Amino acid sequence: MGYNFIDDCGFMLALGRAGLRSDSKISGEKIYGDYCYTAAGENFCIILSYKGDIHTEVLDIPSEICGKRVIGIANGAFSDLYDLKCAVIKKGVAAIGRKAFFQCCSLINVSIPETVSYIGYKAFYNCESLRFAVIPEGVTEIQPFTFYNCGSLERVDMPVSMRIIGESAFGFCSEMKEIYLNENIISVECGSFQNCVSLKKINIPNALTEIEDCAFAFCSSLEEAIIPSNVQRIGDHAFFGCSEMKKLDISAGLRKIGAFSFTLCEKLERVYLPDTVTSVDEKAFAQCKSAESIRLSQKLTAIGNNAFNGCCALREIVIPGSVKNVGEQAFCDCESLRSMIVQDGVENIGDGAFDKCISIASVELCDSLNTIGDKAFCFAQSVFSNDSRDFAL
């Protein structure tokens, strides 16, 4: 008989760790009170679904059924119980399946016992009243979308065993103010904490090598980001729209800053890129309106289009000779920019690169320049000297 949990490797592995033999027979569906279940081997059973009052507010899930230990809660077993407020899962359960409590939108409290080692995809998706969650030791991964849109979730306690935070696992948890990520976590996947608009503080584990796309996008209360030395890439939109971020501390080791990574971090005061950074992609720091100081890496090879567009507090910039191409509109609309130095080695300045930089008073260009794009200095109203390669303003 084909049950919806059979193809869930994580679910089945958790049952195996709890004592279910791989050759154990999964029998047909049976009814016990309000629960539909199936026997698993001689000693265990798995709850498949709930057959009681759909308006129930409390679930006291049994630890045994007909002498068999409840070892798992199958996929979707309690989904769409819209009035459910409290669920008690007894010790002995090893696995909570995919969408097990999906859209239980009144659920305030759920007890997850220490015996659980697996929580499936979207298990608590849209449980918008859930306030706290304690993940037991032994769980190694928060599956994708597990707590997505749990809008009342304030705190999650995670174990030392945790290794992976899955895609959008805590996306749109709008009341979460702080979360501690232990140093064993090796992956924070795409959109893990996106739109956690109350999140003020986050520690980024040293074991991470990459901050994936949209990981902290629109965390509009986040005040600082400290990037440890093992992180080599910051993904596209990783901190997009973190409008309260004032401090960014990037350790040596980072190589690539993705497109839109820090766009609209409007209170960011300073950008210092260590000399390991080789690439800053499109609009990486666009509209960082409070950034008065930007220091570029001496190993930077390319500045993407619009990379620093709209950094209207920026006063001076030095483009190192390692940079071959300055992208189109890279510093466009940096209206406070007064001084720029382009060091020897730079070959191309793209169209509109310094357009609308209306305060420019000093420009030093290098002999290595091959191309200056259309309207590169359109609003500078400068007079160019071929001999000095400088602008006289």
C-alpha positions as CSV (number, residue, x, y, z in Angstrom):
1,M,0.0,0.0,0.0
2,G,1.4,3.4,-1.0
3,Y,1.5,5.9,1.9
4,N,2.6,9.5,1.4
5,F,5.6,9.2,3.7
6,I,7.2,6.2,2.1
7,D,9.1,8.4,-0.4
8,D,10.3,10.9,2.3
9,C,13.8,9.7,3.0
10,G,14.2,11.9,6.0
11,F,11.0,10.6,7.6
12,M,11.9,7.0,7.0
13,L,15.5,7.4,8.2
14,A,14.2,8.9,11.5
15,L,11.9,5.9,11.9
16,G,14.9,3.7,11.3
17,R,17.0,5.5,13.9
18,A,14.1,4.9,16.4
19,G,14.1,1.2,15.8
20,L,11.9,0.5,12.8
21,R,13.5,-2.2,10.6
22,S,13.8,-1.3,6.9
23,D,12.0,-4.6,6.0
24,S,9.1,-3.9,8.5
25,K,5.7,-4.4,7.0
26,I,3.4,-1.3,6.8
27,S,-0.1,-2.6,7.2
28,G,-3.5,-1.1,6.1
29,E,-5.3,1.8,7.6
30,K,-7.1,1.4,10.9
31,I,-9.2,3.6,13.1
32,Y,-8.6,4.2,16.8
33,G,-10.8,6.8,18.4
34,D,-10.3,10.1,16.5
35,Y,-7.2,8.8,14.7
36,C,-6.5,6.9,11.5
37,Y,-3.2,5.0,11.8
38,T,-1.2,2.2,10.3
39,A,0.9,-0.4,12.0
40,A,4.6,-0.4,11.2
41,G,6.3,-3.7,12.1
42,E,5.4,-5.5,15.3
43,N,6.0,-2.7,17.8
44,F,5.2,0.7,16.1
45,C,2.5,2.6,14.4
46,I,2.2,5.9,12.4
47,I,-0.7,8.3,12.7
48,L,-2.1,9.1,9.2
49,S,-4.9,11.5,9.8
50,Y,-7.4,12.9,12.3
51,K,-11.1,11.8,12.1
52,G,-12.5,13.8,15.0
53,D,-14.2,17.2,15.3
54,I,-12.6,19.5,12.8
55,H,-13.2,22.4,15.2
56,T,-11.2,20.8,18.0
57,E,-9.0,23.2,19.9
58,V,-6.7,20.7,21.7
59,L,-5.0,17.6,20.4
60,D,-3.5,15.2,23.0
61,I,-1.8,12.8,20.6
62,P,-1.5,9.3,22.1
63,S,1.8,7.7,22.7
64,E,0.5,4.2,22.0
65,I,-2.3,2.7,20.0
66,C,-3.3,-0.8,20.7
67,G,0.0,-1.6,22.4
68,K,2.1,-0.1,19.5
69,R,4.3,2.9,20.1
70,V,3.4,6.0,18.0
71,I,6.6,6.5,16.1
72,G,5.6,9.0,13.4
73,I,3.0,11.6,12.3
74,A,2.5,11.2,8.6
75,N,2.3,13.9,6.0
76,G,-0.7,16.2,6.3
77,A,-2.0,14.3,9.3
78,F,-3.4,17.4,11.1
79,S,-3.4,19.9,8.3
80,D,-6.1,22.6,8.0
81,L,-7.5,22.2,11.5
82,Y,-8.1,25.9,11.6
83,D,-9.4,26.1,15.2
84,L,-6.6,24.0,16.8
85,K,-4.8,25.9,19.5
86,C,-2.7,23.4,21.3
87,A,-1.0,20.1,20.2
88,V,0.8,17.8,22.5
89,I,3.1,15.3,20.8
90,K,4.2,12.6,23.2
91,K,7.7,11.2,23.8
92,G,8.4,8.4,21.4
93,V,7.5,10.1,18.2
94,A,10.6,10.3,15.9
95,A,9.3,12.0,12.8
96,I,6.8,14.8,12.0
97,G,5.9,14.5,8.3
98,R,5.5,17.1,5.6
99,K,2.6,19.6,6.1
100,A,1.7,17.7,9.4
101,F,0.2,20.9,10.9
102,F,-0.1,22.9,7.6
103,Q,-2.3,26.0,8.0
104,C,-3.3,25.3,11.6
105,C,-3.7,29.0,11.8
106,S,-5.0,29.2,15.4
107,L,-2.2,26.9,16.8
108,I,-0.5,28.8,19.6
109,N,1.5,26.0,21.3
110,V,3.0,22.7,20.2
111,S,5.2,20.5,22.3
112,I,7.9,18.7,20.2
113,P,9.4,15.9,22.3
114,E,13.1,15.1,22.5
115,T,12.7,11.9,20.6
116,V,11.9,13.8,17.3
117,S,14.8,13.9,14.9
118,Y,13.0,14.9,11.7
119,I,10.5,17.7,11.0
120,G,9.2,17.7,7.4
121,Y,8.7,20.3,4.7
122,K,6.0,22.9,5.5
123,A,5.2,21.1,8.8
124,F,4.0,24.3,10.4
125,Y,3.5,26.4,7.3
126,N,1.1,29.3,8.0
127,C,0.6,28.5,11.6
128,E,0.2,32.2,12.1
129,S,-0.6,32.1,15.8
130,L,2.3,30.0,16.9
131,R,4.5,32.0,19.3
132,F,7.4,29.7,20.4
133,A,9.1,26.6,19.1
134,V,11.8,24.4,20.7
135,I,13.6,22.2,18.2
136,P,15.0,19.1,20.0
137,E,18.5,17.9,19.9
138,G,19.0,15.4,17.1
139,V,17.2,17.5,14.4
140,T,19.9,18.5,11.9
141,E,17.8,20.4,9.3
142,I,14.9,22.8,9.3
143,Q,13.3,21.8,6.0
144,P,12.2,24.3,3.4
145,F,9.1,26.5,4.4
146,T,8.8,24.7,7.8
147,F,7.8,27.8,9.7
148,Y,6.9,30.0,6.7
149,N,4.5,32.8,7.5
150,C,4.3,32.0,11.2
151,G,3.6,35.7,11.7
152,S,3.4,35.5,15.6
153,L,6.5,33.4,16.0
154,E,8.8,35.3,18.4
155,R,11.4,32.8,19.3
156,V,12.8,29.5,18.1
157,D,15.3,27.6,20.2
158,M,17.6,25.4,18.0
159,P,19.8,22.6,19.1
160,V,23.6,22.2,18.7
161,S,22.9,19.4,16.2
162,M,21.4,21.8,13.7
163,R,23.3,22.0,10.4
164,I,21.0,23.4,7.7
165,I,18.3,26.1,7.6
166,G,16.3,25.3,4.6
167,E,14.8,27.6,1.9
168,S,12.3,30.1,3.3
169,A,12.2,28.1,6.6
170,F,11.4,31.2,8.6
171,G,10.2,33.5,5.8
172,F,7.6,36.1,6.9
173,C,8.0,35.4,10.6
174,S,7.2,39.0,11.2
175,E,7.4,39.0,15.0
176,M,10.8,37.2,15.3
177,K,13.2,39.7,17.0
178,E,16.2,37.5,17.5
179,I,17.5,34.0,16.7
180,Y,20.7,32.3,17.6
181,L,22.4,30.2,15.0
182,N,24.9,27.8,16.5
183,E,28.5,27.5,15.1
184,N,27.8,24.1,13.6
185,I,25.4,25.5,11.0
186,I,26.9,25.1,7.5
187,S,24.1,26.4,5.3
188,V,21.5,29.2,5.5
189,E,19.5,28.7,2.3
190,C,17.7,31.0,-0.1
191,G,15.2,33.2,1.7
192,S,15.6,31.5,5.1
193,F,14.8,34.7,7.0
194,Q,13.3,36.9,4.3
195,N,10.7,39.5,5.5
196,C,11.4,38.9,9.2
197,V,10.7,42.5,9.7
198,S,11.2,42.6,13.5
199,L,14.5,40.8,13.5
200,K,17.1,43.1,15.0
201,K,20.1,40.9,15.6
202,I,21.5,37.8,13.8
203,N,24.8,36.0,14.3
204,I,26.2,34.4,11.2
205,P,28.0,31.2,12.0
206,N,31.7,30.8,11.2
207,A,31.1,27.5,9.4
208,L,29.1,29.2,6.6
209,T,30.8,29.6,3.3
210,E,27.9,31.3,1.5
211,I,25.0,33.5,2.4
212,E,22.5,32.5,-0.1
213,D,20.1,34.6,-2.2
214,C,17.5,36.6,-0.3
215,A,18.6,35.0,3.0
216,F,17.8,38.2,5.0
217,A,16.0,40.3,2.4
218,F,13.6,42.9,3.9
219,C,14.7,42.3,7.4
220,S,13.9,45.9,7.9
221,S,14.8,46.1,11.6
222,L,18.2,44.4,11.3
223,E,20.8,46.8,12.6
224,E,24.1,45.1,11.7
225,A,25.6,42.3,9.8
226,I,29.0,40.8,10.7
227,I,30.3,38.5,7.9
228,P,32.8,35.9,9.2
229,S,36.0,35.0,7.3
230,N,34.8,31.7,5.9
231,V,32.0,33.3,3.9
232,Q,33.2,33.5,0.3
233,R,30.0,34.7,-1.4
234,I,27.0,36.9,-0.5
235,G,24.1,36.0,-2.7
236,D,21.8,38.1,-4.8
237,H,19.4,40.2,-2.7
238,A,20.9,38.7,0.5
239,F,20.3,41.8,2.6
240,F,18.1,43.7,0.2
241,G,15.9,46.3,1.9
242,C,17.5,46.0,5.4
243,S,16.6,49.7,5.8
244,E,17.8,50.0,9.5
245,M,21.2,48.4,8.9
246,K,23.9,50.9,10.1
247,K,26.9,48.6,10.4
248,L,28.4,46.1,8.0
249,D,31.6,44.3,9.0
250,I,33.1,42.1,6.2
251,S,36.0,39.9,7.1
252,A,38.8,39.0,4.8
253,G,37.9,35.9,2.9
254,L,34.8,37.2,1.0
255,R,35.2,37.0,-2.8
256,K,31.9,37.8,-4.4
257,I,29.1,40.2,-3.6
258,G,26.0,39.4,-5.6
259,A,23.5,41.6,-7.4
260,F,21.2,43.7,-5.1
261,S,22.9,42.3,-2.0
262,F,22.7,45.5,0.0
263,T,20.3,47.6,-2.1
264,L,18.2,50.0,0.0
265,C,20.2,49.6,3.1
266,E,19.5,53.3,3.5
267,K,21.2,53.8,6.9
268,L,24.4,52.0,6.2
269,E,27.2,54.4,7.1
270,R,30.3,52.8,5.8
271,V,31.4,50.1,3.3
272,Y,34.8,48.6,3.6
273,L,35.6,45.8,1.2
274,P,38.6,43.7,2.2
275,D,41.2,42.9,-0.5
276,T,39.8,39.4,-1.0
277,V,36.7,40.7,-2.8
278,T,37.0,40.4,-6.6
279,S,33.5,41.1,-7.8
280,V,30.7,43.5,-6.9
281,D,27.7,42.8,-9.0
282,E,24.8,44.9,-10.3
283,K,23.2,47.3,-7.8
284,A,25.0,45.6,-4.9
285,F,25.0,48.8,-2.8
286,A,22.5,50.9,-4.7
287,Q,20.5,53.4,-2.7
288,C,22.7,53.1,0.4
289,K,22.0,56.8,0.9
290,S,23.9,57.2,4.2
291,A,27.2,55.7,3.1
292,E,29.7,58.5,3.4
293,S,32.7,56.2,3.0
294,I,33.3,53.4,0.5
295,R,36.6,51.6,0.4
296,L,37.1,49.2,-2.6
297,S,39.2,46.1,-2.6
298,Q,42.6,46.2,-4.2
299,K,41.8,43.0,-6.0
300,L,38.4,44.0,-7.3
301,T,38.2,43.3,-11.1
302,A,34.8,44.6,-12.0
303,I,32.2,47.0,-10.6
304,G,28.7,46.0,-11.8
305,N,26.2,48.3,-13.4
306,N,24.5,50.6,-10.9
307,A,26.6,49.0,-8.1
308,F,26.7,52.2,-6.0
309,N,24.0,54.1,-7.8
310,G,22.2,56.6,-5.5
311,C,24.8,56.6,-2.7
312,C,24.1,60.2,-2.2
313,A,26.2,60.8,0.9
314,L,29.4,59.5,-0.6
315,R,32.1,62.2,-0.8
316,E,35.1,60.5,-2.4
317,I,36.1,57.3,-4.2
318,V,39.3,55.6,-5.3
319,I,38.9,53.0,-8.0
320,P,41.9,50.6,-7.8
321,G,43.9,49.6,-10.8
322,S,42.8,46.0,-10.5
323,V,39.4,47.1,-11.8
324,K,39.1,46.6,-15.5
325,N,35.6,47.8,-16.0
326,V,33.4,50.3,-14.2
327,G,29.8,49.4,-15.1
328,E,27.2,51.6,-16.5
329,Q,25.8,54.1,-14.0
330,A,28.0,52.5,-11.3
331,F,28.1,55.8,-9.3
332,C,25.2,57.6,-10.9
333,D,23.4,60.0,-8.7
334,C,26.1,60.2,-6.0
335,E,25.2,63.8,-5.6
336,S,27.7,64.5,-2.7
337,L,30.7,63.0,-4.5
338,R,33.5,65.6,-4.8
339,S,36.6,63.6,-5.5
340,M,37.4,60.6,-7.6
341,I,40.6,58.9,-8.4
342,V,40.9,56.2,-11.1
343,Q,44.1,54.4,-10.7
344,D,46.3,53.0,-13.5
345,G,45.0,49.7,-14.8
346,V,41.4,50.6,-15.2
347,E,40.4,50.2,-18.9
348,N,36.8,51.1,-19.3
349,I,34.3,53.4,-17.7
350,G,30.7,52.6,-18.7
351,D,27.9,54.8,-19.9
352,G,26.6,57.2,-17.3
353,A,29.0,55.8,-14.7
354,F,29.2,59.2,-12.8
355,D,26.1,60.8,-14.3
356,K,24.3,63.3,-12.0
357,C,27.3,63.5,-9.7
358,I,26.7,67.2,-9.5
359,S,29.2,68.0,-6.8
360,I,32.4,66.6,-8.4
361,A,35.3,69.0,-8.0
362,S,38.3,66.8,-8.6
363,V,38.8,63.9,-11.0
364,E,42.0,62.1,-11.7
365,L,42.0,59.6,-14.5
366,C,44.7,57.1,-15.6
367,D,46.6,56.6,-18.9
368,S,45.3,53.0,-19.1
369,L,41.8,54.1,-19.9
370,N,40.6,52.9,-23.3
371,T,36.9,53.8,-23.2
372,I,34.9,56.5,-21.4
373,G,31.2,55.8,-22.0
374,D,28.5,58.1,-23.2
375,K,27.4,60.6,-20.5
376,A,30.0,59.1,-18.1
377,F,30.4,62.5,-16.4
378,C,27.3,64.2,-17.8
379,F,26.5,66.5,-14.9
380,A,30.1,67.3,-14.1
381,Q,30.2,70.0,-16.7
382,S,34.0,69.5,-17.0
383,V,36.7,70.5,-19.3
384,F,39.0,67.5,-20.3
385,S,42.7,67.8,-20.7
386,N,44.3,65.2,-22.9
387,D,47.7,65.9,-21.4
388,S,46.9,65.5,-17.7
389,R,44.1,63.0,-18.1
390,D,42.4,65.1,-15.4
391,F,39.2,67.0,-15.3
392,A,39.4,70.7,-14.5
393,L,36.2,71.9,-13.0
